[in-house]
Amino acid sequence: VEPLLRVTDLSVTYGVPRKGVGLGTGAALRGANLEVYPGEIVGIIGETGSGKTTLARATVGLTAPASGSIEFEGRDLTGLRGRELRNFRRQGRIQLVFQDPLRSLDPDLTVARLVAEPLEVAGGIDAATRAERADRALREVGLEPEVVRERRPRELSGGQRQRVSLARAIVTEPRLLICDEPVSALDVSNRNLVLNLLDRLRRDLGVAVVIIAHDLSSLAGIGDRVAVFYRSRLVEQGNLREVLTRPAHPYTALLVASAPSLGDESVLRPADIRVDRDDAGPVHSGGCVFADRCRFAVDACATRPALREVGERWSAACHLADRWRDDVIDNIRPVS
Ligand code: SF4
């Protein structure tokens, strides 16, 4: 099966004010690679500023990359400009769901208008069909159109608002949904509801879903694969269950150990793994991005580790990926 989305060596820079020099450039994302296959759920995990939201924005054409390519359904999106880019975005084949529906949904519009709006933007669909498809999208996300149609965002609960955002995203029948921190503002019950909903949407509609989150527990139970970012770089990607069980990058191990609730998905517990050093180590500008925190760092880590295969469709950017796992992870006794 060909990937639906293939991001290759993508870098995005942004302008930063520099004293006496004017505007310089900084990296928001450096050499990122990502593949998403039809109908799968991929988690992109990383702390704030690690480049994960930049990757999402570049993928939907909201941010122009400095280099690299984004192929979607076999078509290079990085070459699209002007009208071509606008047309692509209007079609809604890739939809972005924002973290905070209160900010992303127009407070003056009713739910019916909000959900039908992307079809209006796409053009060529009459009003009756738009209304019918908006109702169908609302039902898909578990809302009764008759009850919510005339309400405005502030008249809905947080969970309902997030579902309206999702209805708005799926109304164009996208192939790929990118959800930026979809559950971080929700309480536990709404959080499970929205995650289960995403899982059902990919099963019923065959849509691929990318979930951007800052901790692994946002994926517990539903992700197929995961990509972990640290300081604008991809440090590991692979099958979620395998990565949770036997992370190949020390930073991933740190995330696994500090995730509040991974249920049965990982055999690792916080006390099992120590990857952090007690003191800050030297920062090598051209070296491994995790070197100043990594307790396994050796001289070779002053050179940037390339992403390399550590298993089937599983790669990590660590010089010692195999060695530290053999020494540390494989010596952990299974939790009984
Ligand atoms: Fe640690 Fe070196 Fe691996 Fe970086 S390359 S994560 S510093 S062992």
Boltz pocket constraint, residues with backbone or C-beta under 6 A from the ligand:
constraints:
  - pocket:
      binder: B
      contacts: [[A, 249], [A, 250], [A, 251], [A, 288], [A, 289], [A, 290], [A, 291], [A, 292], [A, 294], [A, 295], [A, 296], [A, 297], [A, 298], [A, 301], [A, 303], [A, 305], [A, 317], [A, 318], [A, 319], [A, 320], [A, 321]]
      max_distance: 6.0
